[in-house]
Amino acid sequence: MKKVLVCEDEDSIREFVVINLVRSGYEVVDVNCGEDALKAYEENEGAFDVALLDIMMPGIDGMQVCKKIREKNSGMGIIMLSAKSQEMDKISCLMSGADDYITKPFSISELIARVDAVCRRVNRSAVKPEEASTITSGPFVLNLKSRTVLKNGRQIDLTQVEYQIMEYFFKNQNAALDRSSILNHIWGESYYGDDKIVDVNIRRIRMKIEDEPSNPKYILTIWGFGYKWSGGNG
């Protein structure tokens, strides 16, 4: 049974979310503030598959909770709940380490679909027997078993979504990949959001792997189309 941490300060919304997650087969721990969310995480560290975090809360807000959890755990799924629809708020969520965001009001079918999708990504770790355990590209080594990426022998701290994007690039080196193919491969064809989530995650990865993120040589932009992994050779 997958375990979800729900942090939402509006009682009616939190109860609605919890009831429907439980009906969908999830084990749920729910809290109404950021302080209690961090306490629950520490008491159950490693046990949660996904966290649903409301952004706007008194005290420690959802964005701060997201950053603190992400500092300790790169593999846990994090979905932000926001009443805001402005583009920069969505980008800020993703740049802080979230895997996805949902804008209120949302339908329960959308919420469950998003949680299901994040759980699938978090637990997509099996390596096929015939598959090589590592892929090398320039100074990078991607390990399919440990789901890690090294650059010049040093491990890069990636979230699971970032790792999966890197894996997709490594398996399609020097191929131009359009945004929709990246979106469908990582987030699934039934993803409710838009393809800007791809761009934000690429920006985040570049900040971690590029010597000069503003002048990338590994993840190249194909203007009007998508991206290409060059391994530093493009």
C-alpha angles and dihedrals in degrees: 000000000000116000123221130192111211119195114181126141096204105086097206093052093044093050091047091051094045095049092051095044090052090048088053092055102263127134108229136200111188131193134171103220142040094246092057091044091058091045091051090048092051092048091050100030111169093011099091122085096186139012124206108202128186110220101211111060134134115257112006106018128211094262091058091047089051093052093047093049092045091053088060102032127033095174103056117099116241125193120183122215114210138173087201122094100183115124096234092056090055091048091048090054092054095042090053089061105271119143095211144351134217122204118220130271095050134164119245090237089058092048094050091045091053093047091047091050094050091048090052091052094047092051099039094108108120117120116211113242092238093048121101111247095226138036120200125204121169108306092347131095118188115199112205094194100050091030092227136132124215126197114197088342096308121112118240115220104236133169116233091258091051091048091051091051090050091049090051090051093047091052090050103040116178091004119125107238118196120222094249093055091050090046093049094045096048105028100025133246092274094058110141098207133074132266094257086089086071093055093049093050091048089052090051093049091049090055088057103041109026124087087214110020091191090055103037122190100177105045105039124194117234098203115235091006119052140265143314131205110224101172085224093298099095 
